[in-house]
Amino acid sequence: MMHSLESRLSTGLLLSLLIAFALLAVLVSVNIRYVTDDYVASRLQHDTGTLLAALSFDNEGRLLLDAQRIDQVYNQPFSGHYFVISSGTQTHYSRSLWDQRIAHIVVAGGQQTRAIQSGPQQQSLLVLSSGYTLQGYPVSISLAEDLNPIRQDIDQFIYVFIFIAGGILLVLIVLQVLILRSSLRPLQQVKHQLAQLEQGKIKRLDSDVPAEIEPVINELNQLLTVMGQRLQRSRDSLSDLAHAIKKPLTVMRQTIRRIDTAESDRDILVEQVDEIVRLSDRILKRARLAGHSHSDKRFSFDTDLAALIETLAMMYPDRNIQIEKRIDHDVSCPVEREDMLELLGNLLDNACKWAQHKVRISVSSEQQLHISVEDDGPGTAPEKMQALSYRGRRLDETVEGHGFGLAIASDTVDEYQGQISFDKSTELGGLKVDIVLPLKQK
């Protein structure tokens, strides 16, 4: 099952934003650390020049350091600022190292190296080692500075950056959802119109849509127009055929009755002509259903069923049949009005014919439309009930008490991909017809 276009776009854009902000956070973190290390290294380079100016060699080649020209930070124990100066076997350590030592790299004159190493009290040191030639003697100077205070400030900055970036990301996601919904609103309108089209409330789709889907809407409207025209021509042709067949059959029936032959033979011929009439009606009705587009006005259980019951009451004025309705509120009907009138008309008419006093129709709608019609009549024998339930229904007309009307009802249910079953009513005692119809047609 495919996800909706909105969810797929939202997921894609959300992932893109998350990846972009994650990469931005990584780049900011890496670059700010790199820039900070460069800044510390440049400061150490400046201090190296100061130390170099404080160095000298005496006539015996001893390395001398003028303590007055050294910054006091190199005299404070574990201040985070350290130096090591070496020339041959001579080495000077800053007093800030106290009794600790750091790795000193001896480099040749004119060269320089930079490294990160551990220092006293778990300090992380950036060590800059430089090589010089002073008064003809080689000199190596290593200066170190603790990076932990700066990195703590960097970490705090990164946390603030992530917090602000997260807020911006949240705002962008909200804006993205709003823009996406606004952009896809025309598709939601098309979806709503398709539902209205299925329910028979409209005949065409609105063509005022974005240019990307306008060709699809125009093709659908053209298809609906063509199907509607073909359906109308089919109905007109079937109606003409029905009238054309009935007239010669009526003439045949009247002529047969005037033929000078045995009465039993005439009855057989008349019965066969009547059978042809019934079969013709049934075939024509099935052909009409098969060519149905299911796009006309839908049946209303509030208004149409009430009118149908009034009509049945007029048809059986002397029977005093009580028709009870059990209809759920706001029932959705997927069947066209004309077909449902024919379906319920046949079922209720059949029930009224055989009921003694009461007929009941029950309608409920959850995931499917459920309809049951039952009466308090004599019912049908179990073996004949099976014949009524048979999907072929070639022998419906031979079942006593339940004939052609039930066959038409069965054809209508089949056309709407539903199911029909026959049973004995447990409450009223007569025949009970159960119908299940899907709310959405395939």
N, C-alpha and C positions, 0 to 999 in steps of 0.2 A: 504494500500500500504506500503510495507516494505521499510525502508530507505536503502541506500547503505551500504555495509560492511565498507567502509572507514569512512563514517559519524558516524556509530555506534561505531567503534573503537576509532575514534577521540573524540567523546563525552565522552565515558567511561574513556579514559586516561586523558582528560582534567578535568573531575570531580574528578578523583583520585588525580591529582596534586593539584587542588584547595583545596580539603579536607586535603591533607597532609600538604600543606603550611599553611593553617588556623590553624590546630592543632599545627604545629610547632610554629607559632606566639603566640598562647595562652600559650603553655608550656614555651616558653622563657619568656613571660611577667610575668607569675605566679612565675616561679622559680627565676627570677632575683629580684623580689620584696621580695620573701621569703629569699633569700641570703642576700639582703640588710638589711632587718629587723634583721636578725641574727647578721650581722656585727655591726649595731647600738646597739643592745642589749649587745654584747660583750664589746663595748666601755663604755656603761653605767655601766656594771659590774665592769670595771676597775675603773671608777670614784667613784662607791660605796665604793670600798676599800679605796680610797683616803679620802673620807668623813669620813668613819668609823675611820680612823687613826687620824682624826682631832677632834674626839669627846672624851669627858671625863665627869666624874661626880665628883663633889666636896664632901666634907664630909657631906653636908646637902642633898645630892641627887639631886642637881640641874644639869641639862644637860648643858655642856659648849661646845662651838664650836670655835676652833682656826681659825679665819678668815685669818691668814697669810698662812695657808696651803690649802686654797681653790683656785681653778682656777678662774681667773678674769672673765671668760666668765659667771660665775654664779652671777656676780655683775653688768653686763650690762643689762639695762632694755630691756625686751622682746627680749633677744638674741637668744631665741629658746632653751636654756639649763636651766633647772630648777631643784630644789630639794625641798623636804619636809621631815623633820626629826622629828619624834615624839617618846616620851617615856612617857607613862602614859598621864598626862594632859599637858605635856610640848611639844611645837611644834616650830620648826624653819623653816622659809621659806627663800628661796634664794632671794637676792635683785633684781634678774632679773625678778621676778614676779611683782615687783613694788607693786601695790595695788590689783593685781589679785590673784586668787587662783585656784589651780587644785585639782582634786579629789585625796585624799590620802588613800591608802589601808593599813590598819594595819595588818601585817602578823606575825605569831608566829616565834620564833627563828628557824633558819635553813630552812625556807621555802622561796619561791620566786614566784612571779606572773608577768605576762607581759600583757599589754593591750594597746589598741589604744583609745585615747580620744581627744576631742577638747581642744585647749588651747587659750591663748590670741591672739588677732588679727587674728582669723580664722586659727590658726596654727593646724596642725595635729600632735599630740604628741604620741610617743612611750614611755610608762611609765613602768619602771622596779621597782617593789616593793620587798624589801628583809627584812627579819627579823633576828635580832641578839640578843645576850645577852652580854652586856658590863658591867663589874664590878658588875655583879649580877642584873643589871637592863635590862628590855626588851627595845630594840630599833628597830624602823621601819624606813627604808630609802626608799623614792621614788624619783627616778631620771627620768627626762623626756627630750626628745630631739625632736625638730621639724623635721618631715620627708619631709616637702614640698620641700625644695631645692633638696634633694636627689631624690624625686619622679619626680621632673621636669627634672632632668638629666636622670632618667630612661625613662620617656616618650619620651624625645628627642632621646635616644638610640633606643627605640622601633620604632619610626618613621623612623629613618635611616635604621634600620633592615628591616622594611616592604618595604621600597623603594628598598633596595638592593635585598631582597627576591623576590619582584615583577619583577625586572629586570632579575633575574635568572629564575623565572617562565616563563617569556616571551621567554627567550632563549631556555628553555626546550620545550616549546610548539612548537616553530619553528623547533627545532631539531626533535621533535616527528612527526610533519607533514611531514618533509622531509624523515625521516626513514620509516614512514607509507606508503608514496607514493612510495618510492623505493621498499618496501616489496610487495606492491600490484600491482606494474607495470606488473608482469606476468599476473595477472588477467585482466588488461586493454588490454594487447596484445591478450588474449583469446577473450575478448569482441570484439575487432577489427576484429579478424579472423572470429568470428561468423557472423559479419556483412558482411564480404567478402564472407563467405560461403553462406549466404542468397542471395547475389547478383550474385552468380555463378562465382566469380573470382577465387576461390580456391576449391579444391575437398576434402581436409583433413585439420585437425587442426594440428598445430605444436606440437609435443610431448615433445619438450624441455621446460618443465615447472617444477615448484616445485613439490617435491615428494607428497605433500598433495593432489594436484589436478591431478596428472598424471594418476591415475586409471580412473578418470572421462573422461579425454581426450581420453585415450585408448578405453574406452567403446564407446564413441561417434564416434571415427574413425571406430571402428569395425561395429557399427550400420550403418554408412554411406556406408561402403563397401557392407554390406549385402543388404541394400536398393537399392544401385546402381545396384548390380547384379540382384536382383529381377525385378527391373524396366526394365533393358535391356532384360531379358527373356520375360517379359510381352509384350514389344514392338515387339520383334521378333515374338512371338506367334500371336499377333494381325496382324502383317504384313502378316504372312503366311496364317492366316485365311481369310484376305481380298482377297488375290490372289486366294485362294482355292474356295471362294464363287463366285467370278466374272466369273471364267471359266465355271462352269456348268450353270450359269445364261445366259451367252452369247450363249451357246449351246441351251438352252431352247428357247431363243428369236429367233434364226435362225430356229430352228425346228418348232416353232409355225407358222412362216411365210410360211413354206412349207406345212403345213397341209391344206388339202382340206376342208375348211369350210368357212363360211360366213366371208367377209372382216371385218364386224363390230365385230364379235367374236374374230377374230385374233387381231384386234386393242385393244380390251379389255384385252386380255391375255398379249399382249406386254406391255400395259400400267401397268398392275399389276406386271409384271416382273421388269419393270423399277422402279416401286414404291418400290419393294423389294431391288433393288440395292441402291436406295437412303436411305432407312431406314437402310440398313446394314452399309453403309458408315457412317451414322450419329451415329449409336450405337457404331461402332468401334472407331470413334473419341472420343465419350464421355467416352468410357472405357479407352482409352489412357490418356485422361485428368484426370480421376479419379485416375489412378495409378501414377500420376506425382509427383515427389519429389521436383520440383521447385528449383533445385540446379544447373541447367546447365547454359550456357551463357545467359546473359540478353540481351534484345532487345535494340538497340541504335537508337534513333530518328535521329541522325546525319548521320549515314552511312546506316543503314538497311532500313529506310524509303525512302531515296533517291533512293536506288536500287529498291525498290518495285514500286515506281512511274515510274521509267524508264521502268520496265517490263510492267506495265499497258499501258504506252504510245505505246509500241510495240504491245500490244494486240488490241488496237483501233487506228490504224494509220490513218484511214479515217475519224474518228469522230472529230479530232482536239479538244480534250477535254483538257481544262486547269485545272490543279490540283494546287490549292493554299495552301501553308503551313503557318500556324501560330503557331510556336513552341516556347515556352519559353526557355530561356537559361538554360543549365545544368539541364534538366529534368531527374528525377530519375524514372526508370521503374521497377516495381516489377515482370514483366511477363517474362517468358523464351522466348528466341528469336523465336523459332519455333512456339510457341503458338501465340505470338503477330503478327508474319508474317501471320499466318492463320487468325487471328482475323481481322487485318487491311486489309489483302488481300480480304477477303469476303466482308467487308463493302465498300472498295473503288471500288472493281469490281462491286458490286451491284449499287453503285452510278454512275459509268461510263456507265453502261448499260442504265440507264434511264435519265442521264443528257443530256441537250441540248448542253451546251458549257462549263459549269464550275462545278467543284467539289472543296470543301474546307474541309481541315482537320485542326482542332485546338487542341492544346495540352498545358495544363498548369499543374503545380505541386506545390501545397502548402502543406496542410496536407493530401491531397489525389491527385491521378492522374485523371485528367479530360480530356476526349477525345470526340470530336464531329466531325462527318462526315456529311456533308450536300451537296445537289446538287440542280440544277435549273430545275429538271425534273418535271413530272406531279404530283409527290407526291402520297399519298395514302389517300383514303377516311377515315374520322374520325372513322366510325364504324369498319373498317378494322385495323385502327391504334390500337384500343383497343385489337384486337386479336394478333397483333404483340407484344404488351406490356405484354400479359398474360404470367406468369412465366412457365406454363405447356408447352406452345407452341406445342401442339399436332396438331394444324391446320395451322402451319406456311407455309407448302408447298402449301396450297390452296389459300393463299393470292396473288392476282395478282401482279406481278412485284417484289415481295420481298419474296423469298421462302427459299430454303434450306440453302443458305449462311448465312442468318440472324439467322437461327436456330442454326447453328454451332457457330456463334459469341456469341449467347446468352449462349450456353453451356460453352464456354470458360470463359465468364465473371462470370458465376455462380461458376465455379470451383475456381476462384481466389477471391471469396467472394465479388464480385462487384455488381453493378447495371447497368442495361441497360434500356433505355427508348426511345420511338419513338415519334416524333412530326413533325410539319410542320416548315420548315425553314423560319424565318421571313425576312431574307435578300435575300435568293436565291429563295424561293418559293417552293422548292421540299421537299423531305424527309430529316429529320434531326435525326440522331442517336446520343444519348448522353450516354457516358459510364463513370462511376465513379469506380475507383479501389483503395483499401487501399494500402498505400506504404509499409506496413509491413503485411506479411501474418500471420494468427493465427496458 
